[in-house]
Amino acid sequence: MKLLFFAAICLMSFNSYSQSWTADNGNGTYTNPLFYDEFSDPDIIRVGEDFYLAGTTMHSMPGLVVLHSKDLVNWTFLSYALDSLSLGPEFNLQDGKEAYGQGVWAPCIRYQNGMFYIFTNVNNHGMQVFMAKDPKGPWTQKPMKSKIYDLSVLFDDDGKIYAVYNYNEVRMVELKPDMSGVVEGTEKVIIPAGNNMGEGHHIYKIKGKYYIISANYAPCGRMQCARADKPYGPYETTVISAKETMGTKCGWLTDNVGLGHPVPEPGFKFKLTPDAESYFGAVPLHQGGIVDLPNGDWWGFSMMDFRSVGRTTFLSPVTWKDGWPYFGIEGNLGRSPRTWIKPNVATQTTPIAPYQRSDDFSGTKLLPVWQWNHNPTDGKWELNKKHGSLRLFTLPAKDFLWARNTLTQRVIGPESSGTTLLDASALKSGDIAGLAILNMPYASLGMVRRDGGFILRFYDQYQNKTIDKILSSAKVYLRVTGNYDEDIAQFSYSADGVTFTNVGDSIRLPYQLKTFQGSRYALFAFNTEGKEGGYADFEDFKLDEPLANRSNNIPVGKVITLTNLGTNLLAWANPHGMMHSQGKGSPEANGKGVRFKVHDRGKGRVALEALNGTGFLTVVGIGISGDVRMLKEESEAGLFQWQDMLHGQCMLLSLKTNRFVGLTPGTNEPYGADFPGTLPDRKDGTVFEWKIVEE
């Protein structure tokens, strides 16, 4: 799997790292996803002018994260509702038991009468409620003696508290006001099976009506909505979002490891399915809900299976039509723009990332971006204030997946690299410590202590491949660099932190349902001889995101060509006045008709002027084939919201039709502006590769 993405020698300095991904483009727009790292099963509420977001954290500790925002785009960390789960040895990786993919599932965050509530299922241990007067914590945990999962809660106007849950056959039950459990005899089926509803429900009361939004996977991901005049129904249902992948393929998948399966041992034969072209699967927007602004606007939030990054959160404008809250904008309901105008709130906000991801370990606490793999073993790790390092003491484990006190943070896309400086001088016989990608299969690069010295050991669980290199020094820089849009990563090492040498081939990063999470950077140390050993010091961790700075992703003021990914033909200003196509080897391909100047019109909007004198790209009529014209005078019909698809690709959203410019490949038709969106493979005629040809 050696790929050109990775050079044999990486010359990037250990001390150079860039900003972190934020959805805010700094020009009044945002680009999805909100986070380019995993944030699954999102639930959002508004309290006054503040928004709060909670999400699934599974077996990772601390868990049950809460974020805060003023504008739904820029989010900051507030708290974790729990530090650990004391519900059995599986949460401690003890007695041969583990909780991968279990723990905190699909929380529901609510606010009522001065109290914040988070309801969540701890899988196999029943429903729990966490309560706090301040969302910063502290939070109090209380078991609710019920095994309801993926629930949503409504505090109704009459004082009753309802919870909806279940898959396909939607059920409702009342909760006791003291949160001690459910009110016996109140459980009812409110939407029978076969009415196109799924799971992960979100319930609301809006203008006297009851709405339930859910995710359905039969046969692919989409969002459903039900409404009724009474909490117990009867309900009618419809689809409010479907087919929206924003050009994201279903990534590589592990077929034979999932919930209920044992942790794979070394030598296990993994079965992986390659990424699909335009197969939807669970990629399209699903499992989310809606939230209103103080001014009355509504916005939708949902998640998408985002390849090896995991499931992450997306934001969509909501348009009410015939009493239904459709994701999308007028004229294109059910689909969502990737780039759009930020929500209209009173507070002025600036771009900010939710976490600081690089850590020199000089603080008294770990940064909140870090989570332990299962509960930490207290007393067997410490932050060394004097030297500014993380110290992990080695505990016995049969392999990396059973190692306690493994410290993780989510990988972040589209590309990033994590680098640490490891001091292995205090390791003892049988100890190994280093940097890994936590996944199933996993891969690691670490230092092994052996009599007489140290060995640098690379291990790829997918190929069951080990590479050893003898090192003379106990200190080494370890790095893993990932292209998470392609599900691959590469390990490397360095003696000086400047010149890095690759180890092994690039590794495959599938998504799988055992951890039920995306890939994670991991710092680890354990002993393979069944005993406690020495310790390892990690003196730094740097995270570099080379594509996080997107300030040049709209080539304003530049002259560009546009190549359609579906036809591999250049967009061409036909002298007849239409936008058409030309082959790259044609005489016209060298002329001014394939060159367009990008004019900035503010808030991510552009006008495109053909340099052959035919005029500005303009949409006339209803935008059908032939309606994308070249007109001498610029007008509002020539405004396009530039959709940043990353990697030098874009879509053009017409602000006249609220649909995308495109054509149907293989037809030789001229362009139209009536396409609802793109397919996962981006080859349906709506996605362009842009290239600057004149500054």
C-alpha positions as CSV (number, residue, x, y, z in Angstrom):
1,M,0.0,0.0,0.0
2,K,2.9,2.4,-0.5
3,L,1.4,5.6,-1.8
4,L,2.8,8.8,-3.3
5,F,1.2,10.8,-0.5
6,F,4.1,9.8,1.7
7,A,7.7,10.8,0.9
8,A,10.5,8.5,2.0
9,I,12.0,11.2,4.0
10,C,9.7,13.8,5.8
11,L,11.5,17.1,6.2
12,M,8.8,18.8,8.3
13,S,10.3,20.2,11.5
14,F,8.9,18.8,14.8
15,N,8.5,22.3,16.0
16,S,6.3,23.5,13.1
17,Y,2.5,23.0,13.4
18,S,-0.4,25.0,12.0
19,Q,-3.8,26.1,13.2
20,S,-6.6,23.6,13.9
21,W,-9.6,23.0,11.7
22,T,-12.6,25.2,12.3
23,A,-15.7,25.4,10.2
24,D,-15.8,29.2,10.3
25,N,-14.3,30.6,7.1
26,G,-13.8,34.1,8.6
27,N,-15.9,35.7,5.8
28,G,-19.4,35.2,7.2
29,T,-19.7,31.6,6.0
30,Y,-18.9,28.2,7.4
31,T,-17.9,25.0,5.7
32,N,-19.0,21.5,6.9
33,P,-18.1,19.5,8.8
34,L,-18.3,21.5,12.0
35,F,-15.4,19.4,13.3
36,Y,-13.1,17.3,11.1
37,D,-12.7,14.9,14.0
38,E,-15.3,12.5,15.4
39,F,-18.3,13.9,17.2
40,S,-21.1,11.3,16.9
41,D,-24.8,11.3,18.0
42,P,-24.9,15.1,18.5
43,D,-27.7,16.8,20.5
44,I,-28.0,20.6,20.7
45,I,-30.1,22.9,22.9
46,R,-30.4,26.6,23.2
47,V,-30.6,28.4,26.5
48,G,-31.1,32.1,26.0
49,E,-28.3,33.1,23.5
50,D,-26.1,30.1,24.3
51,F,-26.0,26.7,22.6
52,Y,-24.9,23.5,24.2
53,L,-23.8,20.3,22.4
54,A,-23.4,16.8,23.9
55,G,-22.2,13.7,22.1
56,T,-21.3,10.0,22.4
57,T,-18.0,9.1,23.9
58,M,-18.3,5.2,24.2
59,H,-15.6,3.7,26.4
60,S,-13.3,6.7,26.3
61,M,-12.6,8.5,29.6
62,P,-13.4,11.2,30.7
63,G,-16.7,10.9,28.9
64,L,-19.9,12.6,27.9
65,V,-18.5,15.8,26.5
66,V,-20.3,19.1,26.6
67,L,-19.4,22.0,24.2
68,H,-20.6,25.6,24.1
69,S,-21.3,28.0,21.3
70,K,-22.8,31.4,20.6
71,D,-23.3,30.9,16.8
72,L,-23.6,27.1,16.2
73,V,-20.4,27.2,14.2
74,N,-17.6,28.0,16.7
75,W,-17.6,25.7,19.7
76,T,-15.5,25.5,22.8
77,F,-15.0,22.8,25.4
78,L,-17.0,23.2,28.6
79,S,-16.8,19.9,30.5
80,Y,-17.0,16.2,30.7
81,A,-20.0,14.9,32.7
82,L,-18.0,11.9,34.0
83,D,-14.4,11.1,34.8
84,S,-14.8,7.3,34.8
85,L,-17.5,4.6,34.9
86,S,-17.3,2.3,38.0
87,L,-19.7,-0.3,36.6
88,G,-17.5,-3.3,36.2
89,P,-14.1,-4.7,35.3
90,E,-14.7,-4.3,31.6
91,F,-14.3,-0.5,32.0
92,N,-10.9,-1.1,33.5
93,L,-9.6,-3.7,30.9
94,Q,-9.4,-6.2,33.8
95,D,-10.2,-9.9,34.2
96,G,-10.1,-10.4,30.4
97,K,-13.1,-8.1,29.9
98,E,-13.3,-4.9,27.9
99,A,-15.9,-2.2,27.0
100,Y,-14.9,-1.3,23.5
101,G,-17.8,0.4,21.8
102,Q,-19.9,0.2,24.9
103,G,-20.3,2.9,27.6
104,V,-21.9,6.2,26.8
105,W,-24.3,6.1,23.9
106,A,-26.4,8.8,22.2
107,P,-26.9,11.4,24.9
108,C,-29.9,13.8,25.1
109,I,-29.1,17.2,26.7
110,R,-31.9,19.3,28.1
111,Y,-32.5,22.4,30.3
112,Q,-35.4,22.9,32.7
113,N,-36.0,25.2,35.6
114,G,-32.4,26.1,36.2
115,M,-31.0,22.6,35.8
116,F,-29.1,21.0,32.9
117,Y,-29.8,17.3,32.3
118,I,-28.0,14.8,30.1
119,F,-29.9,11.5,29.6
120,T,-27.8,8.6,28.2
121,N,-27.7,4.9,28.0
122,V,-24.6,3.2,29.3
123,N,-24.8,0.2,27.2
124,N,-25.5,-3.0,29.2
125,H,-25.9,-1.0,32.4
126,G,-29.1,1.0,31.7
127,M,-30.2,4.6,31.4
128,Q,-28.4,7.3,33.5
129,V,-29.1,10.9,34.0
130,F,-26.4,13.5,34.8
131,M,-27.5,16.8,36.4
132,A,-25.8,20.1,36.9
133,K,-26.8,23.7,37.6
134,D,-23.8,24.9,35.6
135,P,-22.9,23.1,32.3
136,K,-19.3,23.5,33.3
137,G,-20.0,21.0,36.1
138,P,-19.8,19.4,38.5
139,W,-22.3,16.8,37.2
140,T,-24.1,14.4,39.4
141,Q,-24.8,10.9,38.1
142,K,-28.0,9.0,38.9
143,P,-29.1,5.6,37.5
144,M,-32.7,5.6,36.2
145,K,-33.3,1.8,36.5
146,S,-34.4,1.5,32.9
147,K,-32.7,0.0,29.8
148,I,-34.0,2.6,27.4
149,Y,-31.3,3.6,24.8
150,D,-31.0,6.3,22.1
151,L,-33.7,8.2,23.9
152,S,-34.9,11.8,23.6
153,V,-36.7,13.7,26.4
154,L,-39.4,16.4,26.3
155,F,-40.3,18.5,29.3
156,D,-43.9,19.3,28.4
157,D,-45.8,22.4,29.4
158,D,-48.1,20.5,31.8
159,G,-45.2,19.3,33.8
160,K,-45.1,15.8,32.4
161,I,-41.7,14.4,31.2
162,Y,-41.8,12.2,28.1
163,A,-39.0,10.0,26.6
164,V,-39.1,8.5,23.1
165,Y,-37.0,5.6,22.1
166,N,-36.7,2.3,20.2
167,Y,-36.0,1.4,16.6
168,N,-38.7,1.2,13.8
169,E,-41.5,0.8,16.4
170,V,-41.3,4.1,18.2
171,R,-42.2,4.0,21.9
172,M,-43.0,6.7,24.5
173,V,-42.9,6.5,28.3
174,E,-43.2,9.1,31.1
175,L,-40.3,9.8,33.4
176,K,-40.7,10.4,37.1
177,P,-40.0,14.1,38.1
178,D,-37.4,13.0,40.6
179,M,-35.6,11.1,37.8
180,S,-35.7,7.8,39.7
181,G,-37.2,5.9,36.7
182,V,-40.2,5.6,34.5
183,V,-43.8,6.0,35.4
184,E,-45.2,2.5,35.4
185,G,-48.1,1.9,32.9
186,T,-47.2,4.8,30.7
187,E,-45.2,3.0,28.0
188,K,-47.0,3.0,24.7
189,V,-46.2,2.4,21.0
190,I,-46.8,5.8,19.4
191,I,-45.6,5.0,15.9
192,P,-46.1,1.3,14.8
193,A,-43.3,-0.4,12.9
194,G,-43.4,0.1,9.2
195,N,-44.0,3.8,9.2
196,N,-40.5,4.7,8.0
197,M,-39.1,5.8,11.4
198,G,-35.7,4.6,12.6
199,E,-33.7,5.4,15.8
200,G,-31.7,8.1,17.5
201,H,-34.9,10.1,18.1
202,H,-35.0,13.8,18.9
203,I,-38.4,15.1,20.3
204,Y,-39.6,18.7,20.3
205,K,-42.8,20.7,21.0
206,I,-43.1,23.5,18.5
207,K,-46.1,25.8,18.3
208,G,-48.3,23.2,20.0
209,K,-47.3,20.3,17.8
210,Y,-45.1,17.4,18.7
211,Y,-42.2,16.6,16.4
212,I,-39.9,13.5,16.4
213,I,-36.8,13.5,14.2
214,S,-35.0,10.2,13.7
215,A,-32.4,8.4,11.6
216,N,-33.4,5.5,9.3
217,Y,-31.0,3.1,7.6
218,A,-33.3,1.1,5.5
219,P,-31.6,0.7,3.1
220,C,-29.4,3.8,3.6
221,G,-29.0,6.7,5.9
222,R,-31.5,9.6,5.9
223,M,-33.6,11.6,8.3
224,Q,-37.2,11.2,9.1
225,C,-39.7,13.4,10.9
226,A,-43.0,12.6,12.6
227,R,-45.6,15.1,13.9
228,A,-48.8,15.0,15.9
229,D,-51.1,17.2,17.9
230,K,-50.8,15.0,21.0
231,P,-47.7,13.4,22.6
232,Y,-49.1,9.9,22.1
233,G,-50.2,10.6,18.5
234,P,-51.5,9.7,16.1
235,Y,-48.4,10.7,14.1
236,E,-47.8,11.2,10.4
237,T,-44.3,10.9,8.9
238,T,-42.1,12.2,6.1
239,V,-38.5,12.4,5.0
240,I,-36.7,15.7,5.7
241,S,-33.2,15.0,4.5
242,A,-31.9,12.3,2.1
243,K,-29.0,11.5,-0.2
244,E,-26.8,14.3,1.2
245,T,-23.2,13.0,1.4
246,M,-21.5,16.3,0.3
247,G,-19.3,14.2,-2.0
248,T,-18.1,11.8,0.7
249,K,-17.5,8.2,-0.1
250,C,-18.3,5.3,2.2
251,G,-14.8,4.5,3.4
252,W,-12.9,1.3,4.1
253,L,-14.8,-1.0,6.5
254,T,-13.8,-3.9,8.7
255,D,-16.3,-6.7,8.0
256,N,-15.5,-9.3,10.6
257,V,-15.0,-7.3,13.8
258,G,-17.9,-5.6,15.6
259,L,-19.9,-5.3,18.7
260,G,-20.0,-8.6,20.5
261,H,-16.9,-9.9,18.8
262,P,-13.8,-10.6,20.9
263,V,-10.8,-8.2,20.6
264,P,-8.8,-9.5,17.6
265,E,-5.5,-11.2,18.6
266,P,-2.2,-10.8,16.7
267,G,-2.5,-12.9,13.6
268,F,-6.3,-12.4,13.2
269,K,-7.3,-12.4,9.6
270,F,-9.1,-9.1,9.0
271,K,-11.6,-8.9,6.2
272,L,-11.8,-5.3,4.8
273,T,-14.2,-3.9,2.3
274,P,-12.6,-1.1,0.0
275,D,-14.2,2.3,-0.2
276,A,-17.3,2.5,-2.5
277,E,-17.8,4.8,-5.4
278,S,-21.3,6.1,-4.9
279,Y,-22.8,3.5,-2.5
280,F,-24.6,5.5,0.2
281,G,-24.6,3.1,3.2
282,A,-24.7,5.2,6.4
283,V,-22.9,8.1,4.9
284,P,-25.8,10.5,4.1
285,L,-26.8,12.9,6.9
286,H,-28.5,11.1,9.7
287,Q,-29.2,11.1,13.4
288,G,-29.7,14.6,14.5
289,G,-32.3,17.2,15.3
290,I,-33.1,20.9,15.0
291,V,-32.6,24.1,17.2
292,D,-34.0,27.6,16.9
293,L,-32.2,30.9,17.1
294,P,-33.4,33.8,19.2
295,N,-34.6,35.5,16.0
296,G,-36.8,32.5,15.1
297,D,-34.6,30.9,12.4
298,W,-34.2,27.2,12.6
299,W,-31.0,25.1,12.0
300,G,-30.5,21.4,11.7
301,F,-27.7,19.3,13.0
302,S,-26.8,15.7,12.1
303,M,-23.9,13.3,11.7
304,M,-22.3,11.6,8.8
305,D,-20.0,8.5,8.7
306,F,-16.8,10.3,7.6
307,R,-14.5,7.5,6.7
308,S,-11.6,6.7,9.1
309,V,-12.3,10.0,11.0
310,G,-15.4,8.4,12.3
311,R,-18.8,10.0,12.6
312,T,-18.8,13.8,12.7
313,T,-21.3,16.7,13.0
314,F,-22.8,18.8,10.2
315,L,-24.9,22.0,10.3
316,S,-27.7,22.7,7.9
317,P,-30.2,25.6,7.4
318,V,-33.8,24.5,8.0
319,T,-36.7,25.6,5.8
320,W,-40.2,25.1,7.1
321,K,-42.6,23.9,4.3
322,D,-46.2,22.8,4.9
323,G,-45.4,22.5,8.6
324,W,-42.3,20.3,8.1
325,P,-38.7,21.3,9.1
326,Y,-36.8,20.3,5.9
327,F,-33.0,20.4,5.9
328,G,-31.9,22.7,3.1
329,I,-32.8,25.9,1.5
330,E,-35.9,27.0,-0.5
331,G,-35.8,25.3,-4.0
332,N,-33.6,22.5,-2.8
333,L,-35.2,20.9,0.2
334,G,-33.8,17.7,1.7
335,R,-30.3,18.6,0.6
336,S,-27.8,20.8,2.5
337,P,-25.0,23.1,1.3
338,R,-21.5,22.3,2.3
339,T,-20.7,26.0,2.6
340,W,-23.3,28.5,3.7
341,I,-23.9,31.7,5.5
342,K,-23.4,31.5,9.3
343,P,-26.5,31.6,11.6
344,N,-27.8,35.1,12.2
345,V,-27.1,35.7,15.9
346,A,-26.5,38.9,17.8
347,T,-23.0,38.0,19.1
348,Q,-20.1,38.6,16.8
349,T,-17.8,35.6,16.7
350,T,-14.4,34.8,15.4
351,P,-13.1,31.4,14.1
352,I,-12.0,29.2,17.0
353,A,-11.3,25.5,17.3
354,P,-12.9,23.5,20.2
355,Y,-9.6,22.1,21.4
356,Q,-5.9,22.8,21.8
357,R,-4.5,19.6,20.3
358,S,-0.8,20.0,20.8
359,D,0.4,19.4,24.3
360,D,3.8,19.9,26.0
361,F,2.5,18.3,29.2
362,S,3.7,21.2,31.3
363,G,0.3,21.8,32.9
364,T,-1.1,20.4,36.1
365,K,-3.9,18.7,34.1
366,L,-4.1,17.0,30.7
367,L,-5.7,19.1,28.0
368,P,-9.4,18.2,27.5
369,V,-8.7,16.9,24.0
370,W,-7.1,13.8,25.6
371,Q,-9.2,10.7,26.7
372,W,-8.0,7.5,28.2
373,N,-8.8,4.2,26.5
374,H,-11.1,2.8,29.2
375,N,-10.8,4.0,32.8
376,P,-7.3,5.2,33.7
377,T,-5.3,3.4,36.4
378,D,-4.6,6.1,38.9
379,G,-1.1,6.2,40.4
380,K,0.4,4.6,37.3
381,W,0.7,7.8,35.3
382,E,1.7,11.4,36.1
383,L,2.4,14.8,34.6
384,N,6.1,15.5,35.5
385,K,6.1,19.2,36.3
386,K,9.8,19.5,36.5
387,H,10.6,18.2,33.0
388,G,7.2,18.8,31.3
389,S,6.4,15.3,30.3
390,L,3.7,12.6,30.5
391,R,5.0,9.6,32.4
392,L,3.3,6.2,31.7
393,F,4.2,3.3,34.0
394,T,4.1,-0.1,32.2
395,L,1.4,-2.5,33.4
396,P,1.1,-6.1,32.1
397,A,-0.9,-6.5,28.9
398,K,-0.9,-9.2,26.2
399,D,-0.9,-6.6,23.5
400,F,-1.6,-2.9,22.7
401,L,-5.4,-3.3,22.7
402,W,-5.3,-4.5,26.3
403,A,-2.8,-1.9,27.5
404,R,-4.2,0.2,30.4
405,N,-3.4,3.9,30.6
406,T,-3.3,4.4,26.9
407,L,-3.9,8.1,26.3
408,T,-5.7,9.0,23.1
409,Q,-7.1,11.8,21.0
410,R,-9.2,11.6,17.9
411,V,-7.4,11.9,14.5
412,I,-8.4,15.0,12.6
413,G,-8.8,15.4,8.9
414,P,-8.5,15.9,6.1
415,E,-4.8,15.4,6.8
416,S,-2.8,15.6,10.0
417,S,0.3,14.2,11.7
418,G,1.0,13.6,15.3
419,T,4.6,13.7,16.6
420,T,5.9,12.8,20.1
421,L,9.3,12.8,21.7
422,L,9.8,9.6,23.6
423,D,12.4,9.0,26.3
424,A,12.5,5.2,26.8
425,S,15.6,5.1,29.1
426,A,13.6,4.0,32.1
427,L,11.9,1.0,30.4
428,K,12.7,-2.4,31.8
429,S,12.9,-5.9,30.2
430,G,9.7,-6.7,28.3
431,D,8.5,-3.1,28.2
432,I,7.3,-1.4,25.1
433,A,6.2,2.2,24.7
434,G,5.4,4.5,21.8
435,L,2.8,6.0,19.4
436,A,0.0,4.1,17.8
437,I,-3.2,4.5,15.8
438,L,-5.9,2.9,17.9
439,N,-8.2,1.1,15.5
440,M,-9.0,-2.5,14.7
441,P,-6.7,-3.3,13.0
442,Y,-4.2,-1.1,14.8
443,A,-0.7,-0.1,14.0
444,S,2.1,1.1,16.3
445,L,5.7,2.3,16.4
446,G,7.5,2.0,19.8
447,M,10.7,1.4,21.7
448,V,11.3,-2.1,23.1
449,R,13.8,-2.6,26.0
450,R,16.0,-5.6,25.5
451,D,19.2,-6.7,27.2
452,G,22.0,-4.6,25.8
453,G,19.9,-1.8,24.3
454,F,16.7,-0.6,22.5
455,I,14.8,-1.8,19.5
456,L,12.5,0.4,17.5
457,R,9.5,-1.8,16.6
458,F,6.8,-1.2,14.0
459,Y,3.7,-3.4,14.0
460,D,0.9,-3.5,11.5
461,Q,-2.0,-5.7,12.9
462,Y,-3.7,-5.9,9.5
463,Q,-0.7,-7.5,7.8
464,N,0.5,-9.0,11.1
465,K,3.9,-7.5,10.2
466,T,6.7,-6.6,12.5
467,I,9.8,-4.5,11.6
468,D,12.6,-4.1,14.1
469,K,15.5,-1.6,14.0
470,I,18.3,-1.3,16.5
471,L,18.7,2.2,17.9
472,S,21.7,3.5,19.9
473,S,19.7,6.2,21.7
474,A,16.8,5.9,24.2
475,K,15.3,9.1,22.9
476,V,13.4,9.1,19.6
477,Y,10.8,11.2,17.8
478,L,7.9,9.2,16.6
479,R,5.4,10.4,14.0
480,V,2.3,9.1,12.3
481,T,0.9,11.1,9.3
482,G,-2.6,10.4,8.0
483,N,-4.6,11.2,4.9
484,Y,-8.0,10.5,6.5
485,D,-9.9,11.3,3.3
486,E,-8.1,8.2,1.8
487,D,-8.0,6.0,4.9
488,I,-4.2,5.7,5.0
489,A,-1.4,6.6,7.4
490,Q,2.4,6.3,7.6
491,F,4.7,5.9,10.6
492,S,8.1,7.5,10.7
493,Y,10.9,8.3,13.2
494,S,13.7,10.8,13.7
495,A,16.8,11.3,15.9
496,D,16.7,15.1,15.6
497,G,13.0,16.0,15.1
498,V,13.8,17.4,11.6
499,T,14.5,14.6,9.3
500,F,12.0,11.7,9.5
501,T,12.4,8.2,8.0
502,N,9.4,6.1,7.1
503,V,9.0,2.7,8.7
504,G,7.1,0.0,6.8
505,D,4.4,0.5,4.2
506,S,1.4,2.9,4.6
507,I,-1.2,1.4,6.8
508,R,-4.9,0.9,6.1
509,L,-7.4,2.7,8.3
510,P,-10.9,1.2,8.1
511,Y,-13.9,2.1,10.2
512,Q,-15.3,-0.7,12.3
513,L,-18.0,-1.4,14.8
514,K,-16.0,-2.9,17.6
515,T,-14.6,0.4,19.1
516,F,-17.5,2.1,17.2
517,Q,-15.1,5.1,16.9
518,G,-12.9,6.5,14.3
519,S,-9.1,6.2,14.4
520,R,-7.2,7.7,17.3
521,Y,-3.7,8.8,18.0
522,A,-2.5,6.9,21.1
523,L,0.4,7.2,23.5
524,F,1.0,3.8,25.2
525,A,3.3,1.8,27.5
526,F,2.9,-1.7,28.7
527,N,4.8,-4.9,29.7
528,T,4.6,-8.1,27.7
529,E,6.0,-10.4,30.4
530,G,3.0,-10.3,32.7
531,K,4.5,-7.9,35.3
532,E,4.9,-4.2,36.1
533,G,8.0,-2.8,34.6
534,G,9.5,0.7,34.3
535,Y,8.1,3.8,32.7
536,A,8.2,5.9,29.6
537,D,8.3,9.7,29.4
538,F,6.6,11.5,26.5
539,E,8.1,14.9,26.4
540,D,5.8,16.5,23.9
541,F,3.0,15.9,21.4
542,K,2.6,18.1,18.4
543,L,-0.3,17.9,16.0
544,D,0.1,19.4,12.5
545,E,-2.9,20.1,10.2
546,P,-1.5,21.3,6.8
547,L,-5.0,21.8,5.3
548,A,-6.6,23.6,8.2
549,N,-5.8,27.0,6.7
550,R,-8.4,27.3,4.0
551,S,-7.9,31.1,3.3
552,N,-6.8,30.5,-0.2
553,N,-9.4,27.9,-1.1
554,I,-11.4,30.4,-3.0
555,P,-9.2,31.8,-5.8
556,V,-10.6,35.3,-5.7
557,G,-8.9,37.8,-8.1
558,K,-7.4,34.9,-10.0
559,V,-8.0,33.4,-13.4
560,I,-8.8,29.7,-13.3
561,T,-9.9,26.8,-15.4
562,L,-12.7,24.5,-14.3
563,T,-12.4,20.8,-15.2
564,N,-15.6,18.7,-14.6
565,L,-14.7,15.6,-12.6
566,G,-17.5,13.6,-14.3
567,T,-16.4,14.3,-17.9
568,N,-12.8,15.4,-17.5
569,L,-13.7,18.2,-19.9
570,L,-13.0,21.9,-19.4
571,A,-15.9,24.3,-18.7
572,W,-16.1,26.6,-21.8
573,A,-17.9,29.9,-22.6
574,N,-19.4,28.9,-25.9
575,P,-19.6,31.8,-28.3
576,H,-23.3,31.0,-28.7
577,G,-23.7,32.3,-25.2
578,M,-23.9,29.1,-23.1
579,M,-21.6,27.3,-20.7
580,H,-20.5,24.2,-22.5
581,S,-17.5,21.8,-22.5
582,Q,-14.2,21.4,-24.4
583,G,-11.6,18.6,-24.5
584,K,-8.2,19.4,-23.1
585,G,-6.6,18.8,-26.4
586,S,-8.9,21.0,-28.5
587,P,-7.8,24.4,-30.0
588,E,-10.4,26.1,-27.7
589,A,-8.7,24.6,-24.6
590,N,-5.8,27.0,-25.2
591,G,-8.1,30.0,-25.7
592,K,-9.6,32.5,-23.4
593,G,-13.0,30.8,-23.4
594,V,-11.9,28.3,-20.8
595,R,-10.5,30.9,-18.6
596,F,-12.6,32.6,-15.9
597,K,-11.8,35.4,-13.6
598,V,-13.1,34.9,-10.0
599,H,-14.6,38.1,-8.7
600,D,-15.2,38.4,-4.9
601,R,-18.7,39.5,-4.0
602,G,-18.4,38.9,-0.2
603,K,-19.5,36.2,2.1
604,G,-18.0,33.5,0.0
605,R,-20.0,34.5,-3.1
606,V,-18.3,34.9,-6.4
607,A,-19.0,36.0,-10.0
608,L,-17.2,34.3,-12.9
609,E,-16.2,36.3,-15.9
610,A,-15.1,34.6,-19.1
611,L,-12.0,36.1,-20.6
612,N,-13.1,35.6,-24.2
613,G,-15.4,38.6,-23.9
614,T,-18.7,36.7,-23.7
615,G,-19.5,38.1,-20.3
616,F,-20.4,36.8,-16.8
617,L,-21.7,33.3,-16.0
618,T,-25.4,33.9,-15.4
619,V,-28.4,31.7,-14.6
620,V,-31.6,32.4,-16.5
621,G,-35.0,30.9,-16.3
622,I,-35.3,28.0,-13.9
623,G,-31.8,26.8,-14.5
624,I,-32.4,23.8,-16.8
625,S,-29.8,22.6,-19.3
626,G,-28.8,25.6,-21.5
627,D,-29.9,28.2,-18.8
628,V,-26.3,28.8,-17.7
629,R,-25.5,31.7,-20.0
630,M,-22.8,34.2,-20.7
631,L,-24.2,37.7,-20.3
632,K,-22.4,41.0,-20.8
633,E,-23.9,42.7,-17.8
634,E,-23.3,41.3,-14.3
635,S,-26.5,40.7,-12.2
636,E,-27.6,38.9,-9.0
637,A,-28.4,35.9,-11.2
638,G,-24.7,35.6,-11.7
639,L,-23.9,35.1,-8.0
640,F,-22.6,31.7,-6.8
641,Q,-21.9,30.4,-3.4
642,W,-18.5,28.8,-3.7
643,Q,-18.6,25.3,-2.2
644,D,-15.1,24.4,-0.9
645,M,-14.8,20.6,-1.5
646,L,-11.1,20.7,-0.5
647,H,-8.2,19.3,-2.5
648,G,-8.6,21.9,-5.2
649,Q,-12.2,21.0,-5.9
650,C,-15.4,23.0,-5.7
651,M,-19.1,23.2,-6.6
652,L,-21.0,26.3,-7.7
653,L,-24.3,26.9,-5.9
654,S,-26.5,29.3,-7.9
655,L,-28.1,31.8,-5.6
656,K,-30.9,32.2,-8.2
657,T,-32.0,28.5,-8.2
658,N,-30.4,27.4,-4.9
659,R,-29.1,24.5,-6.9
660,F,-25.8,23.5,-8.3
661,V,-24.2,24.1,-11.7
662,G,-23.7,20.9,-13.6
663,L,-24.4,18.6,-16.5
664,T,-25.1,14.9,-17.0
665,P,-22.0,13.1,-18.1
666,G,-22.2,11.3,-21.4
667,T,-24.9,13.5,-22.9
668,N,-22.8,16.4,-24.3
669,E,-25.5,18.7,-23.0
670,P,-24.7,22.3,-22.0
671,Y,-24.6,23.2,-18.3
672,G,-27.7,23.8,-16.1
673,A,-28.2,25.1,-12.6
674,D,-30.8,22.6,-11.4
675,F,-28.8,19.9,-9.7
676,P,-29.6,19.2,-6.1
677,G,-26.1,18.0,-5.1
678,T,-23.4,15.5,-5.8
679,L,-22.9,11.8,-5.5
680,P,-20.2,10.4,-3.2
681,D,-17.8,9.8,-6.1
682,R,-18.2,13.4,-7.3
683,K,-18.4,12.2,-10.9
684,D,-22.0,13.1,-11.6
685,G,-21.1,16.3,-13.4
686,T,-21.5,18.8,-10.5
687,V,-17.9,18.9,-9.0
688,F,-15.0,20.8,-10.6
689,E,-11.3,20.8,-10.2
690,W,-10.1,24.3,-10.3
691,K,-6.6,25.4,-11.4
692,I,-5.1,28.9,-11.3
693,V,-3.7,29.8,-14.7
694,E,-3.1,33.6,-14.2
695,E,-2.5,35.5,-11.0
